[in-house]
Amino acid sequence: MNKDSVFQIILVLGLAGGIVKITGSLIYSSQALFIDSLTCFSNIVALLATSYFIGKSYLPRDEDHPFGHYRLGYGGGLVTIVAYGFVAGVATAKLALTYGIEYSVGFRAIYYAVAGFILYAIVVALSLIKGGFYRAYGFFTISELFESGASIIAVLIGYLFNYIYDYIVGVILSAYIFYELFINSRELLNYLTDTSAPENVVRHVINDFEESGFEVVDIRLRRVSYDRYHGDIKVRVRNVGNVYDKISDIKKHLEKIHNVDLAVELEESSV
């Protein structure tokens, strides 16, 4: 199964899950299921945006982007925040408009909730099995299963006892949307503020130079994308001689294995 087929299956199943949930919520009056369905659609928007911008981030360097287009990959995160912000607003408005209004939760809403759960369980399983970008999406989408489970319980208790339990779960799910919005915003801000590369990446760079006979004087590495790094290193060597080929080989190795784009400053040791 190729990547395009996997993407199409995941997209169709995700949309189906959202449609099933929102249909059940509207017909059988479940606030919890309605809000659960909203997160499904924001999840699909996140999938489409992330897939699009990741593709754009691999465009080759050009005159306007001499260091590459890698940061375009953050566009998916930005669209995800906008989508979840919109959903959070809709959920809050829906709960506010129905506050204090009694309603009856239809038992058949649970069929729609369970169907939505099954569809998203397949999406998560398929994503984790396929790996790569889809694996990251699968872990991200696991939260949909927890939300689906909560809406199933809410529908059941709301039907058996009182609508207020369904409403309360709807409030909890809305609060969770705001929590996801906060987490995603904080993570995106962290990526965009030129944070240092992870310690293990820095250590790999230093080791590669030291094992080739260089003394590392200074190094600066920053994250430019989720898994790409850029920076500069100052190294010292006793005899400059013909070391430029060696430096070129190290740079190519770091670019290929660790996604590190490195500028090297060389100085000759006086000792």
Sequence and secondary structure as in RCSB ss.txt:
>XXXX:A:sequence
MNKDSVFQIILVLGLAGGIVKITGSLIYSSQALFIDSLTCFSNIVALLATSYFIGKSYLPRDEDHPFGHYRLGYG
GGLVTIVAYGFVAGVATAKLALTYGIEYSVGFRAIYYAVAGFILYAIVVALSLIKGGFYRAYGFFTISELFESGA
SIIAVLIGYLFNYIYDYIVGVILSAYIFYELFINSRELLNYLTDTSAPENVVRHVINDFEESGFEVVDIRLRRVS
YDRYHGDIKVRVRNVGNVYDKISDIKKHLEKIHNVDLAVELEESSV
>XXXX:A:secstr
  HHHHHHHHHHHHHHHHHHHHHHHHHTT HHHHHHHHHHHHHHHHHHHHHHHHHHHTS   SS TT SGGGGGH
HHHHHHHHHHHHHHHHHHHHHHHTT      TTHHHHHHHHHHHHHHHHHHHHHH THHHHHHHHHHHHHHHHHH
HHHHHHHHHHT HHHHHHHHHHHHHHHHHHHHHHHHHHHHHHTT B  HHHHHHHHHHHHHTT EEEEEEEEEEE
TTEEEEEEEEEES  TT HHHHHHHHHHHHHHH EEEEEEEEE   
